[in-house]
Amino acid sequence: MYVVDEEWRRRYPRKMSGFIICLACSRKHEDECVMPDGTYVSGHILVTPVLVARGYPASRRDIDLCSHLLYIATQRAAVQNEPASGIAQGARDYLAALIDDDGFNPAVRARIEGAFAAAPRRR
């Protein structure tokens, strides 16, 4: 699984409910970020600020959507690291079970509880 940035969601708003995607989905989309004249496509969202916030250098240049794969993780790790996306993508019951486990990591529990608090209620 990959965790992708906001540029993926901007380009595929009707197809994406979150930002955790599988390898097969990532391979279906090879859109370029840079036009032939060297400028970014209209509306492009740079990945650099997200990476800088995670400790990476600011010198990275976006080339195509592969530049917008923030990190790779197992499905479980991606859902626990990005619980808001996990909730939007159908992992609500899984995450609820985790926070009910008394032995679960308190920091991750707090992140998941925050995502539940911010998530819209099911209708």
C-alpha positions as CSV (number, residue, x, y, z in Angstrom):
1,M,0.0,0.0,0.0
2,Y,1.0,3.6,-0.6
3,V,0.0,6.7,1.2
4,V,-0.3,9.5,-1.4
5,D,-0.6,13.2,-1.1
6,E,-3.3,15.8,-2.0
7,E,-2.2,16.0,-5.6
8,W,-3.6,12.5,-6.2
9,R,-6.9,13.6,-4.6
10,R,-7.0,16.7,-6.7
11,R,-6.5,14.8,-9.9
12,Y,-8.9,12.0,-9.1
13,P,-11.5,13.5,-6.8
14,R,-14.4,11.3,-7.9
15,K,-12.4,8.1,-7.6
16,M,-10.7,8.6,-4.2
17,S,-12.3,8.6,-0.8
18,G,-9.0,8.6,1.0
19,F,-5.3,8.6,0.3
20,I,-4.3,5.0,0.9
21,I,-3.9,3.2,-2.4
22,C,-2.6,-0.2,-3.6
23,L,0.3,-0.8,-5.9
24,A,-2.0,-1.7,-8.8
25,C,-3.9,1.5,-8.5
26,S,-0.7,3.6,-8.4
27,R,0.5,1.9,-11.6
28,K,-2.7,2.9,-13.5
29,H,-1.9,6.6,-13.2
30,E,1.3,8.1,-14.6
31,D,0.3,11.7,-15.1
32,E,3.1,14.2,-15.5
33,C,3.5,17.1,-13.1
34,V,5.7,19.2,-15.4
35,M,4.8,20.7,-18.8
36,P,7.2,20.6,-21.7
37,D,8.2,24.2,-20.9
38,G,9.3,23.2,-17.3
39,T,6.3,24.7,-15.5
40,Y,3.9,22.7,-13.3
41,V,0.5,21.7,-14.7
42,S,-2.3,24.0,-13.7
43,G,-3.4,23.6,-10.1
44,H,-0.5,21.4,-9.2
45,I,0.0,20.8,-5.4
46,L,3.7,20.4,-4.5
47,V,4.6,17.4,-2.4
48,T,7.7,19.2,-1.0
49,P,5.9,20.9,2.0
50,V,4.5,17.5,3.1
51,L,7.9,15.9,2.9
52,V,9.7,18.8,4.6
53,A,7.2,18.4,7.5
54,R,8.3,14.7,7.7
55,G,12.0,15.6,7.8
56,Y,13.0,15.3,4.1
57,P,15.1,18.0,2.3
58,A,13.2,20.7,0.4
59,S,15.2,20.2,-2.8
60,R,12.9,17.5,-4.2
61,R,11.2,18.3,-7.6
62,D,7.9,16.7,-8.5
63,I,8.1,14.8,-11.9
64,D,5.0,12.7,-12.1
65,L,2.5,11.1,-9.8
66,C,5.2,8.7,-8.5
67,S,6.7,11.8,-6.9
68,H,3.5,12.0,-4.9
69,L,3.8,8.6,-3.2
70,L,4.6,9.7,0.4
71,Y,5.5,6.3,1.8
72,I,4.9,2.6,1.5
73,A,3.3,0.6,4.3
74,T,1.4,-2.5,5.0
75,Q,-2.4,-2.0,4.9
76,R,-2.6,-2.2,8.7
77,A,0.2,0.3,9.2
78,A,-1.2,2.7,6.6
79,V,-4.7,2.6,8.2
80,Q,-3.2,3.1,11.7
81,N,-0.9,6.0,10.6
82,E,-3.7,7.6,8.5
83,P,-6.9,6.8,10.4
84,A,-9.0,9.5,8.8
85,S,-8.3,8.0,5.4
86,G,-8.9,4.5,6.9
87,I,-12.3,5.6,8.2
88,A,-13.3,7.1,4.8
89,Q,-12.1,3.9,3.0
90,G,-14.1,1.4,5.1
91,A,-11.8,0.5,8.1
92,R,-14.1,2.1,10.7
93,D,-14.8,-1.3,12.5
94,Y,-11.2,-2.3,12.4
95,L,-10.0,1.0,14.0
96,A,-12.8,0.8,16.6
97,A,-11.7,-2.6,17.6
98,L,-8.1,-1.4,18.0
99,I,-9.0,1.4,20.4
100,D,-11.1,-1.0,22.5
101,D,-8.0,-3.1,23.1
102,D,-6.5,-2.0,26.5
103,G,-3.0,-3.1,25.4
104,F,-3.0,-0.9,22.3
105,N,-0.4,1.8,21.8
106,P,-1.7,5.0,23.5
107,A,-0.3,7.4,21.0
108,V,-1.8,5.6,18.1
109,R,-5.1,5.2,20.0
110,A,-5.2,9.0,20.5
111,R,-4.6,9.6,16.8
112,I,-7.4,7.1,15.9
113,E,-9.8,8.7,18.5
114,G,-9.0,12.1,17.0
115,A,-9.9,10.8,13.5
116,F,-13.2,9.4,14.8
117,A,-14.0,12.7,16.5
118,A,-13.4,14.6,13.2
119,A,-15.1,12.1,10.9
120,P,-18.6,12.7,9.7
121,R,-21.1,10.3,11.2
122,R,-22.4,7.5,9.2
123,R,-25.9,8.0,7.8
